[in-house]
Amino acid sequence: MSHSTVPRSEAEATTPVPRPATSDGAGTARPRESPRRRRLSLRLRYRRDRVLLLMTLPAVALVLVFNYLPILGNVVAFQDYDPYISDNGVVSMLNSPFVGLENFQRIIEDPAFWNALKNTLVIFFLQLVLYFPIPILLALLINSVIRPRVRAVAQAILYLPHFFSWVLVVAVFQQLFGGAGIFSQLLRQNGHDGLAVMTNPDTFVFLITAQSVWKDAGWGIIVFLAALASVSPDLYEAAAMDGADRRRRMWHVTLPALRPVIALLLVLRVGDALTVGFEQILLQRDAVGPGAAEVLDTFVWWNGVRNQDFGYAAAAGLIKGVVSLGLVLAANKVAHLMGEQGVYKK
Amino acid sequence: MTTVIDEPARRPARRPGHRPGRRSAPPRPVWEEEPGRAGLAGKGIVLLLACLAIVFPLWIVIVTSLSSRRTIDEAGGLVMVPRDITFIAYQELLSGGQVTRAALVSVGVTLVGTLFSMTVSVLCAYGLSRTDSLGHRWILMTLLATMFFSAGLIPTYLLVQTLGLTDSYLALILPSAVSVFNILVLRGFFMNISQELVDSARIDGAGDLRILWQIVMPLSRAVIAVITLFYAVGYWSAWFNASLYLNDQTMLPLQNVMIQLVQKQEAPVGLGQAIKTGELSGLAVQMAVMVIALLPVAVLSPFVQKHFRKGMLTGAVKG
């Protein structure tokens, strides 16, 4: 992919040149080998790259502390963790008794957990059906607009809600559709009943799907627009020469161009199936009740943070984490099999 | 993945009958049919509706926050046309008190956090942008692996507590300071910068920091703007960490105060009086808080918008 930040002539003049710091003879000694293969001694490489290493250090340290270190904390899933032993989490952890798989046993017998799992999956599938296609359709629509100014304005508006916080999005919905919200008042003034959209457990999944669409569907079109922009106009022209009308060009040129992106996003979404809108749902959990609004993430939050039943919550979190990891790895595998990159390179 | 399309190839000829007088759309390729009137109208309506669905609620929120109590009562809550605009809600909210403090906290955390995150991320991305450097693969793997698993809410919570970050603003910044995705986006961009440029600077005696600051970063303004916005929006929108780690009510950032005000319908501390005496509508206060929360984002993001696609793609593809 050529890059526009560098003038093209300059980019084309490029020939691989070894970095000056490496010009210690190793390059001239074995000219046949590709530069990648050439191995300097560890000490020389260290001396050459130590500044680069140092630069990555802060980020790596943060990731080690806040992403890797907590993994050890999952020990509490096998403990009857008592937070009151000490102010210090680790001291409490070291002094809490191990109970084996007791927490997991309790989870399996807990109908609330199965309810949370069911809700998670229902929400996931509903969003797959009702949310997923919308960005694709919007992208096709935007792509067919040829006036640059209209495009730019429409894109600016559609992207905007992605940058709003969930608190704000939920608040906007509340002010519009809540029991004391604007439409409710309007209905009541005209002699109808008010709306109960925000508190109705039966329609909760549709409510949060609508919120997701409002917030993120516009943002989701970016990837598809990029895929569409990469289609060579020659293809359209050739198709037109062969007598393909608008609809057939859409079917035989545009959609095949989108197919890899759609497949990839779908696969990755499935890998993430157990994670459905934690913040969004947590914000509305109280209004709707856990029966409809409890998902795995909020189940962990409720039992751990609220009820201080840390071992139990950690066990639930661990189950979710392990299953999710399996799903993500499997999804990437599938992405690779399809010849896509997935999250990481093969 | 994307090849840049040369404009002339895309728009070959002036379409016959193209009227240059109208501030015009680019000419349509000759082989493409003129769209039918119905088709055009249909497209326009759908696009308009989609945009309205986003703009209309925001319009209501903004207009209501600017309305007097009388206007709101007369309109039955649904103010659509602004009449006798008043800034009383904002005056009350921003003249000291809970919301003012929360807004300042949010601004502070956002500024400090974004600066910190960007520094760490840009350094790391540059450090990883040479694929032949020592330990490059290992470090990259360490970072990438975090995209597959999360340690879990409870262990993270216990860790932050153990580190003594509870009731400290550091708890709002450190745990979420690094986004591996953002680092990958930056790195992808840095890797595309011509190696000759870097090498010639090196020959002239520039060290890595100097190269990063004077060559790589100026060439990467677009992606840096995008990532800065991502981080800033992340800090500005965050509320969950604050709800976990801050027990002191006076430390809460704006989003958390907004939850109390709008969701739980509590009157902001110190404003109850003004609402009771009837000068101020509680609704206007809630809407005003929402406007304060959305304003910085709504103002900033359009400026960065033109870079979104490029920024997102380099990262997504190079990962």
Interface residues (C-beta under 8 A of the other chain):
Chain A: M1 S2 H3 S4 T5 V6 E10 A11 A13 T14 P16 V17 R19 P20 A21 P35 R36 L42 R45 Y46 R48 D49 V51 L52 L53 L54 M55 T56 P58 A59 V60 L62 V63 L64 V65 F66 N67 Y68 L69 P70 I71 L72 G73 N74 V76 N88 G89 V90 M93 L138 L141 I142 S144 V145 I146 R147 P148 V150 A152 A154 Q155 A156 I157 L158 Y159 L160 P161 F163 F164 S165 W166 V167 L168 V170 A171 V172 Q174 Q175 L176 A180 G181 I182 F183 Q185 L186 Q189 W214 G218 I222 V223 L225 A226 A227 A229 S230 S232 P233 D234 Y236 E237 A240 M241 D245 R246 F278 E279 L282 L283 A287 D297 V300 W301 G304 V305 F310 A313 A314 G317 L318 K320 G321 S324 L325 V328 L329 Q341 V343 Y344 K345
Chain B: M1 T2 T3 V4 I5 A9 R10 A25 P26 R28 P29 W31 E32 E33 K43 V46 L47 A50 C51 A53 I54 V55 P57 L58 I60 V61 T64 G76 G77 L78 T119 V120 S121 L123 C124 Y126 G127 L128 R130 D132 S133 L134 G135 I139 T142 L143 L144 T146 M147 F148 F149 S150 A151 G152 L153 I154 P155 T156 Y157 L158 L159 Q161 T162 L174 P175 A177 V178 V180 I183 N192 I193 S194 Q195 E196 L197 D199 R202 I203 G207 D208 L209 L212 L219 S220 A222 L229 V233 W236 S237 A238 W239 F240 L244 Q255 N256 M258 I259 V262 Q263 Q265 L283 Q286 M287 M290 A293 L294 V297 A298 S301 P302 Q305 K306 F308 R309 M312 L313 T314 A316 V317 G319
